[in-house]
Amino acid sequence: MCYFDEVRITQYLGITLLFLGLVSLVQRVLVKVGSIYAVTNKRVILKTGVISRRTVELVLAKCEGVQVVQSVAGRIFGYGSIVVTTGWATNCYYYVSSPFRFKREVNLQIG
């Protein structure tokens, strides 16, 4: 194998990794832009998606618990995952900004 072939393979590998990173970044941005999390006096409303939409409305009286999971990067950048449990269902929502504020608002509306 020639030296120039190794350089070319390394260049293609680098371009492929850069492309995959950009695709992942665009996906995360679209999830962030297309997500709505709201707490009203009767419901918790969670909407995610840009092209296809997933909407969940949970009645506050049936919410048994709200769990927040944060990684080290999530603590640094202010995001986390929210797990909302009702009697028979568990719903997970990832990359929610200020997850503890969301949990506090849910608990204020329940109490």
A tleap script that builds the chain and sets N, CA, C and O, in Angstrom:
source leaprc.protein.ff14SB
mol = sequence {
  NMET CYS TYR PHE ASP GLU VAL ARG ILE THR
  GLN TYR LEU GLY ILE THR LEU LEU PHE LEU
  GLY LEU VAL SER LEU VAL GLN ARG VAL LEU
  VAL LYS VAL GLY SER ILE TYR ALA VAL THR
  ASN LYS ARG VAL ILE LEU LYS THR GLY VAL
  ILE SER ARG ARG THR VAL GLU LEU VAL LEU
  ALA LYS CYS GLU GLY VAL GLN VAL VAL GLN
  SER VAL ALA GLY ARG ILE PHE GLY TYR GLY
  SER ILE VAL VAL THR THR GLY TRP ALA THR
  ASN CYS TYR TYR TYR VAL SER SER PRO PHE
  ARG PHE LYS ARG GLU VAL ASN LEU GLN ILE
  CGLY
}
set mol.1.N position { 0.849 -1.181 0.000 }
set mol.1.CA position { 0.000 0.000 0.000 }
set mol.1.C position { 0.895 1.245 0.000 }
set mol.1.O position { 1.886 1.304 0.729 }
set mol.2.N position { 0.562 2.176 -0.770 }
set mol.2.CA position { 1.342 3.391 -0.933 }
set mol.2.C position { 0.971 4.408 0.152 }
set mol.2.O position { -0.134 4.366 0.694 }
set mol.3.N position { 1.880 5.302 0.460 }
set mol.3.CA position { 1.650 6.351 1.448 }
set mol.3.C position { 0.459 7.218 1.065 }
set mol.3.O position { -0.326 7.603 1.931 }
set mol.4.N position { 0.314 7.532 -0.222 }
set mol.4.CA position { -0.762 8.404 -0.674 }
set mol.4.C position { -2.132 7.744 -0.505 }
set mol.4.O position { -3.128 8.431 -0.277 }
set mol.5.N position { -2.183 6.417 -0.617 }
set mol.5.CA position { -3.434 5.711 -0.395 }
set mol.5.C position { -3.857 5.809 1.072 }
set mol.5.O position { -5.040 5.961 1.374 }
set mol.6.N position { -2.875 5.721 1.984 }
set mol.6.CA position { -3.190 5.854 3.410 }
set mol.6.C position { -3.695 7.247 3.733 }
set mol.6.O position { -4.620 7.393 4.533 }
set mol.7.N position { -3.120 8.259 3.139 }
set mol.7.CA position { -3.565 9.633 3.352 }
set mol.7.C position { -4.979 9.816 2.811 }
set mol.7.O position { -5.804 10.470 3.449 }
set mol.8.N position { -5.261 9.258 1.666 }
set mol.8.CA position { -6.592 9.387 1.064 }
set mol.8.C position { -7.645 8.679 1.929 }
set mol.8.O position { -8.740 9.203 2.134 }
set mol.9.N position { -7.307 7.493 2.431 }
set mol.9.CA position { -8.244 6.768 3.299 }
set mol.9.C position { -8.506 7.563 4.572 }
set mol.9.O position { -9.646 7.632 5.033 }
set mol.10.N position { -7.476 8.157 5.140 }
set mol.10.CA position { -7.632 8.974 6.345 }
set mol.10.C position { -8.508 10.192 6.070 }
set mol.10.O position { -9.334 10.566 6.902 }
set mol.11.N position { -8.331 10.805 4.911 }
set mol.11.CA position { -9.161 11.954 4.551 }
set mol.11.C position { -10.620 11.552 4.416 }
set mol.11.O position { -11.503 12.256 4.907 }
set mol.12.N position { -10.890 10.423 3.753 }
set mol.12.CA position { -12.277 9.965 3.600 }
set mol.12.C position { -12.893 9.601 4.949 }
set mol.12.O position { -14.074 9.857 5.183 }
set mol.13.N position { -12.107 9.013 5.820 }
set mol.13.CA position { -12.596 8.677 7.150 }
set mol.13.C position { -12.925 9.947 7.936 }
set mol.13.O position { -13.945 10.005 8.624 }
set mol.14.N position { -12.084 10.942 7.839 }
set mol.14.CA position { -12.334 12.219 8.518 }
set mol.14.C position { -13.579 12.912 7.991 }
set mol.14.O position { -14.375 13.440 8.768 }
set mol.15.N position { -13.750 12.913 6.676 }
set mol.15.CA position { -14.943 13.537 6.073 }
set mol.15.C position { -16.210 12.793 6.490 }
set mol.15.O position { -17.242 13.412 6.752 }
set mol.16.N position { -16.127 11.462 6.552 }
set mol.16.CA position { -17.286 10.672 6.971 }
set mol.16.C position { -17.658 10.973 8.417 }
set mol.16.O position { -18.839 11.136 8.724 }
set mol.17.N position { -16.677 11.050 9.309 }
set mol.17.CA position { -16.953 11.371 10.709 }
set mol.17.C position { -17.521 12.778 10.867 }
set mol.17.O position { -18.419 12.997 11.680 }
set mol.18.N position { -17.011 13.717 10.106 }
set mol.18.CA position { -17.545 15.078 10.140 }
set mol.18.C position { -18.986 15.111 9.672 }
set mol.18.O position { -19.816 15.795 10.273 }
set mol.19.N position { -19.298 14.386 8.612 }
set mol.19.CA position { -20.662 14.324 8.102 }
set mol.19.C position { -21.616 13.716 9.138 }
set mol.19.O position { -22.712 14.235 9.350 }
set mol.20.N position { -21.203 12.626 9.778 }
set mol.20.CA position { -22.047 11.997 10.794 }
set mol.20.C position { -22.270 12.922 11.992 }
set mol.20.O position { -23.361 12.949 12.561 }
set mol.21.N position { -21.248 13.672 12.370 }
set mol.21.CA position { -21.388 14.644 13.449 }
set mol.21.C position { -22.368 15.752 13.098 }
set mol.21.O position { -23.174 16.160 13.934 }
set mol.22.N position { -22.302 16.241 11.861 }
set mol.22.CA position { -23.226 17.289 11.422 }
set mol.22.C position { -24.664 16.783 11.368 }
set mol.22.O position { -25.589 17.512 11.724 }
set mol.23.N position { -24.862 15.534 10.925 }
set mol.23.CA position { -26.206 14.958 10.894 }
set mol.23.C position { -26.760 14.843 12.314 }
set mol.23.O position { -27.931 15.142 12.546 }
set mol.24.N position { -25.937 14.416 13.254 }
set mol.24.CA position { -26.363 14.314 14.648 }
set mol.24.C position { -26.705 15.683 15.224 }
set mol.24.O position { -27.687 15.819 15.955 }
set mol.25.N position { -25.912 16.691 14.904 }
set mol.25.CA position { -26.178 18.044 15.384 }
set mol.25.C position { -27.490 18.576 14.828 }
set mol.25.O position { -28.283 19.152 15.573 }
set mol.26.N position { -27.731 18.397 13.554 }
set mol.26.CA position { -28.983 18.861 12.944 }
set mol.26.C position { -30.176 18.152 13.576 }
set mol.26.O position { -31.210 18.774 13.818 }
set mol.27.N position { -30.039 16.861 13.844 }
set mol.27.CA position { -31.121 16.117 14.485 }
set mol.27.C position { -31.431 16.683 15.868 }
set mol.27.O position { -32.602 16.864 16.202 }
set mol.28.N position { -30.421 16.963 16.671 }
set mol.28.CA position { -30.625 17.515 18.016 }
set mol.28.C position { -31.268 18.897 17.948 }
set mol.28.O position { -32.145 19.213 18.752 }
set mol.29.N position { -30.838 19.725 16.991 }
set mol.29.CA position { -31.418 21.063 16.849 }
set mol.29.C position { -32.897 20.968 16.475 }
set mol.29.O position { -33.716 21.719 17.005 }
set mol.30.N position { -33.245 20.056 15.572 }
set mol.30.CA position { -34.654 19.901 15.193 }
set mol.30.C position { -35.501 19.412 16.366 }
set mol.30.O position { -36.645 19.842 16.515 }
set mol.31.N position { -34.968 18.531 17.191 }
set mol.31.CA position { -35.708 18.091 18.377 }
set mol.31.C position { -35.903 19.263 19.336 }
set mol.31.O position { -36.985 19.430 19.898 }
set mol.32.N position { -34.877 20.063 19.523 }
set mol.32.CA position { -34.961 21.225 20.427 }
set mol.32.C position { -35.972 22.243 19.926 }
set mol.32.O position { -36.772 22.765 20.703 }
set mol.33.N position { -35.936 22.525 18.638 }
set mol.33.CA position { -36.841 23.523 18.067 }
set mol.33.C position { -38.291 23.032 18.089 }
set mol.33.O position { -39.213 23.819 18.301 }
set mol.34.N position { -38.484 21.744 17.871 }
set mol.34.CA position { -39.841 21.210 17.758 }
set mol.34.C position { -40.445 20.676 19.031 }
set mol.34.O position { -41.469 19.995 18.975 }
set mol.35.N position { -39.853 20.956 20.184 }
set mol.35.CA position { -40.375 20.428 21.444 }
set mol.35.C position { -41.043 21.519 22.265 }
set mol.35.O position { -40.530 22.631 22.394 }
set mol.36.N position { -42.197 21.174 22.815 }
set mol.36.CA position { -42.937 22.084 23.691 }
set mol.36.C position { -43.313 21.311 24.941 }
set mol.36.O position { -43.916 20.240 24.863 }
set mol.37.N position { -42.954 21.856 26.091 }
set mol.37.CA position { -43.294 21.259 27.374 }
set mol.37.C position { -44.043 22.314 28.173 }
set mol.37.O position { -43.518 23.402 28.408 }
set mol.38.N position { -45.269 22.001 28.593 }
set mol.38.CA position { -46.075 22.993 29.293 }
set mol.38.C position { -46.794 22.348 30.471 }
set mol.38.O position { -47.125 21.162 30.454 }
set mol.39.N position { -47.023 23.164 31.491 }
set mol.39.CA position { -47.781 22.738 32.658 }
set mol.39.C position { -48.919 23.731 32.846 }
set mol.39.O position { -48.688 24.932 32.990 }
set mol.40.N position { -50.145 23.226 32.843 }
set mol.40.CA position { -51.297 24.072 33.131 }
set mol.40.C position { -51.849 23.668 34.493 }
set mol.40.O position { -51.271 22.817 35.170 }
set mol.41.N position { -52.954 24.265 34.896 }
set mol.41.CA position { -53.510 23.918 36.195 }
set mol.41.C position { -54.216 22.569 36.194 }
set mol.41.O position { -54.576 22.071 37.261 }
set mol.42.N position { -54.426 21.955 35.012 }
set mol.42.CA position { -55.092 20.666 34.934 }
set mol.42.C position { -54.282 19.588 34.234 }
set mol.42.O position { -54.536 18.401 34.439 }
set mol.43.N position { -53.313 19.975 33.412 }
set mol.43.CA position { -52.609 19.000 32.587 }
set mol.43.C position { -51.125 19.300 32.480 }
set mol.43.O position { -50.669 20.420 32.709 }
set mol.44.N position { -50.389 18.253 32.121 }
set mol.44.CA position { -49.000 18.368 31.679 }
set mol.44.C position { -49.023 18.041 30.192 }
set mol.44.O position { -49.471 16.963 29.801 }
set mol.45.N position { -48.546 18.959 29.363 }
set mol.45.CA position { -48.583 18.791 27.912 }
set mol.45.C position { -47.148 18.672 27.410 }
set mol.45.O position { -46.310 19.534 27.676 }
set mol.46.N position { -46.878 17.591 26.682 }
set mol.46.CA position { -45.552 17.322 26.156 }
set mol.46.C position { -45.676 17.053 24.666 }
set mol.46.O position { -46.300 16.072 24.262 }
set mol.47.N position { -45.088 17.913 23.846 }
set mol.47.CA position { -45.113 17.750 22.393 }
set mol.47.C position { -43.684 17.699 21.883 }
set mol.47.O position { -42.861 18.543 22.239 }
set mol.48.N position { -43.390 16.707 21.048 }
set mol.48.CA position { -42.060 16.600 20.454 }
set mol.48.C position { -42.185 16.306 18.969 }
set mol.48.O position { -43.164 15.706 18.524 }
set mol.49.N position { -41.182 16.734 18.203 }
set mol.49.CA position { -41.123 16.423 16.783 }
set mol.49.C position { -41.344 17.632 15.905 }
set mol.49.O position { -42.056 18.565 16.275 }
set mol.50.N position { -40.726 17.607 14.737 }
set mol.50.CA position { -40.893 18.658 13.739 }
set mol.50.C position { -41.725 18.132 12.581 }
set mol.50.O position { -42.760 18.706 12.243 }
set mol.51.N position { -41.282 17.056 11.981 }
set mol.51.CA position { -41.993 16.488 10.836 }
set mol.51.C position { -43.128 15.598 11.318 }
set mol.51.O position { -44.275 15.781 10.912 }
set mol.52.N position { -42.818 14.637 12.178 }
set mol.52.CA position { -43.869 13.840 12.804 }
set mol.52.C position { -44.010 14.332 14.237 }
set mol.52.O position { -43.010 14.628 14.890 }
set mol.53.N position { -45.212 14.421 14.722 }
set mol.53.CA position { -45.480 15.019 16.025 }
set mol.53.C position { -45.959 13.967 17.005 }
set mol.53.O position { -46.821 13.152 16.676 }
set mol.54.N position { -45.404 13.980 18.209 }
set mol.54.CA position { -45.865 13.131 19.304 }
set mol.54.C position { -46.365 14.042 20.407 }
set mol.54.O position { -45.618 14.882 20.909 }
set mol.55.N position { -47.624 13.882 20.789 }
set mol.55.CA position { -48.236 14.718 21.813 }
set mol.55.C position { -48.777 13.835 22.925 }
set mol.55.O position { -49.477 12.854 22.673 }
set mol.56.N position { -48.444 14.194 24.151 }
set mol.56.CA position { -48.967 13.497 25.316 }
set mol.56.C position { -49.531 14.540 26.261 }
set mol.56.O position { -48.857 15.512 26.602 }
set mol.57.N position { -50.771 14.333 26.681 }
set mol.57.CA position { -51.387 15.192 27.686 }
set mol.57.C position { -51.729 14.326 28.889 }
set mol.57.O position { -52.530 13.396 28.793 }
set mol.58.N position { -51.120 14.639 30.003 }
set mol.58.CA position { -51.336 13.879 31.221 }
set mol.58.C position { -52.148 14.716 32.205 }
set mol.58.O position { -51.838 15.884 32.439 }
set mol.59.N position { -53.176 14.119 32.772 }
set mol.59.CA position { -53.992 14.804 33.769 }
set mol.59.C position { -53.178 14.874 35.056 }
set mol.59.O position { -52.624 13.867 35.496 }
set mol.60.N position { -53.104 16.055 35.661 }
set mol.60.CA position { -52.293 16.231 36.857 }
set mol.60.C position { -52.756 15.347 38.008 }
set mol.60.O position { -51.937 14.877 38.797 }
set mol.61.N position { -54.054 15.121 38.109 }
set mol.61.CA position { -54.567 14.303 39.212 }
set mol.61.C position { -54.060 12.865 39.128 }
set mol.61.O position { -54.008 12.170 40.142 }
set mol.62.N position { -53.685 12.414 37.933 }
set mol.62.CA position { -53.213 11.040 37.757 }
set mol.62.C position { -51.692 10.916 37.737 }
set mol.62.O position { -51.169 9.803 37.693 }
set mol.63.N position { -50.981 12.027 37.767 }
set mol.63.CA position { -49.519 11.976 37.786 }
set mol.63.C position { -49.049 11.495 39.153 }
set mol.63.O position { -49.359 12.098 40.180 }
set mol.64.N position { -48.302 10.404 39.147 }
set mol.64.CA position { -47.789 9.860 40.404 }
set mol.64.C position { -46.385 10.349 40.707 }
set mol.64.O position { -46.005 10.475 41.871 }
set mol.65.N position { -45.613 10.625 39.663 }
set mol.65.CA position { -44.254 11.066 39.919 }
set mol.65.C position { -43.594 11.659 38.698 }
set mol.65.O position { -43.910 11.310 37.560 }
set mol.66.N position { -42.674 12.559 38.958 }
set mol.66.CA position { -41.852 13.161 37.916 }
set mol.66.C position { -40.405 12.972 38.344 }
set mol.66.O position { -39.992 13.463 39.395 }
set mol.67.N position { -39.647 12.271 37.538 }
set mol.67.CA position { -38.250 11.994 37.841 }
set mol.67.C position { -37.376 12.737 36.847 }
set mol.67.O position { -37.684 12.792 35.657 }
set mol.68.N position { -36.285 13.310 37.341 }
set mol.68.CA position { -35.331 14.026 36.496 }
set mol.68.C position { -34.012 13.264 36.514 }
set mol.68.O position { -33.514 12.896 37.578 }
set mol.69.N position { -33.450 13.031 35.331 }
set mol.69.CA position { -32.156 12.365 35.194 }
set mol.69.C position { -31.236 13.321 34.444 }
set mol.69.O position { -31.559 13.770 33.344 }
set mol.70.N position { -30.074 13.632 35.055 }
set mol.70.CA position { -29.115 14.529 34.423 }
set mol.70.C position { -27.733 13.904 34.422 }
set mol.70.O position { -27.274 13.371 35.432 }
set mol.71.N position { -27.083 13.976 33.285 }
set mol.71.CA position { -25.692 13.541 33.200 }
set mol.71.C position { -24.793 14.713 33.589 }
set mol.71.O position { -25.279 15.803 33.888 }
set mol.72.N position { -23.501 14.483 33.584 }
set mol.72.CA position { -22.557 15.562 33.890 }
set mol.72.C position { -22.670 16.666 32.840 }
set mol.72.O position { -22.704 17.849 33.180 }
set mol.73.N position { -22.727 16.279 31.571 }
set mol.73.CA position { -22.878 17.281 30.504 }
set mol.73.C position { -24.213 18.004 30.641 }
set mol.73.O position { -24.294 19.204 30.379 }
set mol.74.N position { -25.257 17.292 31.046 }
set mol.74.CA position { -26.556 17.915 31.251 }
set mol.74.C position { -26.529 18.945 32.366 }
set mol.74.O position { -27.179 19.985 32.268 }
set mol.75.N position { -25.790 18.665 33.415 }
set mol.75.CA position { -25.674 19.648 34.506 }
set mol.75.C position { -24.906 20.884 34.061 }
set mol.75.O position { -25.239 22.003 34.449 }
set mol.76.N position { -23.878 20.677 33.246 }
set mol.76.CA position { -23.086 21.810 32.771 }
set mol.76.C position { -23.898 22.683 31.825 }
set mol.76.O position { -23.873 23.908 31.941 }
set mol.77.N position { -24.624 22.061 30.881 }
set mol.77.CA position { -25.336 22.817 29.858 }
set mol.77.C position { -26.811 23.043 30.176 }
set mol.77.O position { -27.503 23.688 29.388 }
set mol.78.N position { -27.315 22.542 31.291 }
set mol.78.CA position { -28.672 22.856 31.733 }
set mol.78.C position { -29.775 22.070 31.050 }
set mol.78.O position { -30.832 22.630 30.761 }
set mol.79.N position { -29.560 20.786 30.783 }
set mol.79.CA position { -30.606 19.959 30.204 }
set mol.79.C position { -30.644 18.625 30.924 }
set mol.79.O position { -29.709 18.269 31.642 }
set mol.80.N position { -31.720 17.894 30.730 }
set mol.80.CA position { -31.849 16.580 31.353 }
set mol.80.C position { -33.027 15.831 30.769 }
set mol.80.O position { -33.704 16.314 29.861 }
set mol.81.N position { -33.258 14.658 31.298 }
set mol.81.CA position { -34.379 13.829 30.868 }
set mol.81.C position { -35.450 13.850 31.951 }
set mol.81.O position { -35.144 13.890 33.143 }
set mol.82.N position { -36.694 13.821 31.528 }
set mol.82.CA position { -37.829 13.809 32.448 }
set mol.82.C position { -38.581 12.508 32.249 }
set mol.82.O position { -38.880 12.117 31.120 }
set mol.83.N position { -38.883 11.841 33.351 }
set mol.83.CA position { -39.677 10.619 33.322 }
set mol.83.C position { -40.941 10.898 34.129 }
set mol.83.O position { -40.883 11.104 35.341 }
set mol.84.N position { -42.085 10.902 33.443 }
set mol.84.CA position { -43.378 11.159 34.086 }
set mol.84.C position { -44.110 9.828 34.188 }
set mol.84.O position { -44.300 9.139 33.186 }
set mol.85.N position { -44.519 9.470 35.400 }
set mol.85.CA position { -45.242 8.213 35.588 }
set mol.85.C position { -46.673 8.495 36.011 }
set mol.85.O position { -46.944 9.358 36.846 }
set mol.86.N position { -47.572 7.742 35.410 }
set mol.86.CA position { -48.976 7.736 35.823 }
set mol.86.C position { -49.260 6.306 36.278 }
set mol.86.O position { -48.338 5.497 36.379 }
set mol.87.N position { -50.504 5.990 36.550 }
set mol.87.CA position { -50.837 4.676 37.075 }
set mol.87.C position { -50.371 3.526 36.213 }
set mol.87.O position { -49.945 2.499 36.742 }
set mol.88.N position { -50.438 3.666 34.907 }
set mol.88.CA position { -50.136 2.546 34.023 }
set mol.88.C position { -49.118 2.879 32.941 }
set mol.88.O position { -48.779 2.010 32.137 }
set mol.89.N position { -48.632 4.084 32.900 }
set mol.89.CA position { -47.734 4.473 31.811 }
set mol.89.C position { -46.536 5.245 32.356 }
set mol.89.O position { -46.619 5.940 33.369 }
set mol.90.N position { -45.430 5.097 31.651 }
set mol.90.CA position { -44.229 5.864 31.933 }
set mol.90.C position { -43.797 6.531 30.638 }
set mol.90.O position { -43.594 5.862 29.625 }
set mol.91.N position { -43.658 7.847 30.671 }
set mol.91.CA position { -43.259 8.607 29.489 }
set mol.91.C position { -41.907 9.259 29.752 }
set mol.91.O position { -41.714 9.919 30.772 }
set mol.92.N position { -40.977 9.070 28.827 }
set mol.92.CA position { -39.633 9.638 28.940 }
set mol.92.C position { -39.456 10.722 27.885 }
set mol.92.O position { -39.834 10.544 26.727 }
set mol.93.N position { -38.882 11.840 28.294 }
set mol.93.CA position { -38.597 12.950 27.376 }
set mol.93.C position { -37.163 13.380 27.610 }
set mol.93.O position { -36.760 13.680 28.734 }
set mol.94.N position { -36.402 13.404 26.532 }
set mol.94.CA position { -34.975 13.642 26.614 }
set mol.94.C position { -34.634 15.068 26.178 }
set mol.94.O position { -35.359 15.693 25.405 }
set mol.95.N position { -33.524 15.553 26.691 }
set mol.95.CA position { -32.961 16.868 26.327 }
set mol.95.C position { -33.936 18.008 26.603 }
set mol.95.O position { -34.170 18.855 25.741 }
set mol.96.N position { -34.495 18.026 27.794 }
set mol.96.CA position { -35.392 19.098 28.220 }
set mol.96.C position { -34.540 20.137 28.946 }
set mol.96.O position { -33.788 19.799 29.860 }
set mol.97.N position { -34.659 21.411 28.537 }
set mol.97.CA position { -33.902 22.451 29.223 }
set mol.97.C position { -34.576 22.775 30.557 }
set mol.97.O position { -35.803 22.772 30.654 }
set mol.98.N position { -33.793 23.046 31.551 }
set mol.98.CA position { -34.233 23.331 32.922 }
set mol.98.C position { -35.205 22.268 33.439 }
set mol.98.O position { -36.352 22.593 33.743 }
set mol.99.N position { -34.783 21.024 33.545 }
set mol.99.CA position { -35.708 19.971 33.948 }
set mol.99.C position { -36.202 20.102 35.382 }
set mol.99.O position { -37.328 19.701 35.678 }
set mol.100.N position { -35.390 20.653 36.280 }
set mol.100.CA position { -35.838 20.801 37.666 }
set mol.100.C position { -36.894 21.893 37.795 }
set mol.100.O position { -37.777 21.805 38.649 }
set mol.101.N position { -36.810 22.912 36.962 }
set mol.101.CA position { -37.852 23.937 36.948 }
set mol.101.C position { -39.178 23.341 36.479 }
set mol.101.O position { -40.235 23.654 37.027 }
set mol.102.N position { -39.115 22.475 35.454 }
set mol.102.CA position { -40.315 21.798 34.965 }
set mol.102.C position { -40.911 20.929 36.068 }
set mol.102.O position { -42.123 20.947 36.281 }
set mol.103.N position { -40.085 20.182 36.760 }
set mol.103.CA position { -40.562 19.327 37.850 }
set mol.103.C position { -41.192 20.158 38.966 }
set mol.103.O position { -42.235 19.785 39.504 }
set mol.104.N position { -40.570 21.276 39.313 }
set mol.104.CA position { -41.101 22.155 40.359 }
set mol.104.C position { -42.476 22.700 39.966 }
set mol.104.O position { -43.375 22.784 40.803 }
set mol.105.N position { -42.637 23.069 38.702 }
set mol.105.CA position { -43.936 23.588 38.245 }
set mol.105.C position { -45.008 22.511 38.294 }
set mol.105.O position { -46.148 22.794 38.664 }
set mol.106.N position { -44.663 21.278 37.925 }
set mol.106.CA position { -45.625 20.184 38.018 }
set mol.106.C position { -46.037 19.965 39.463 }
set mol.106.O position { -47.221 19.817 39.765 }
set mol.107.N position { -45.059 19.944 40.348 }
set mol.107.CA position { -45.373 19.725 41.766 }
set mol.107.C position { -46.193 20.879 42.366 }
set mol.107.O position { -47.063 20.648 43.205 }
set mol.108.N position { -45.919 22.111 41.941 }
set mol.108.CA position { -46.733 23.241 42.410 }
set mol.108.C position { -48.176 23.116 41.966 }
set mol.108.O position { -49.085 23.415 42.741 }
set mol.109.N position { -48.407 22.683 40.741 }
set mol.109.CA position { -49.771 22.545 40.238 }
set mol.109.C position { -50.484 21.371 40.898 }
set mol.109.O position { -51.692 21.441 41.125 }
set mol.110.N position { -49.775 20.304 41.208 }
set mol.110.CA position { -50.398 19.172 41.877 }
set mol.110.C position { -50.757 19.540 43.315 }
set mol.110.O position { -51.850 19.233 43.791 }
set mol.111.N position { -49.823 20.200 43.999 }
set mol.111.CA position { -50.021 20.519 45.430 }
set mol.111.C position { -50.840 21.735 45.582 }
set mol.111.O position { -51.113 22.160 46.705 }
savepdb mol mol.pdb
quit
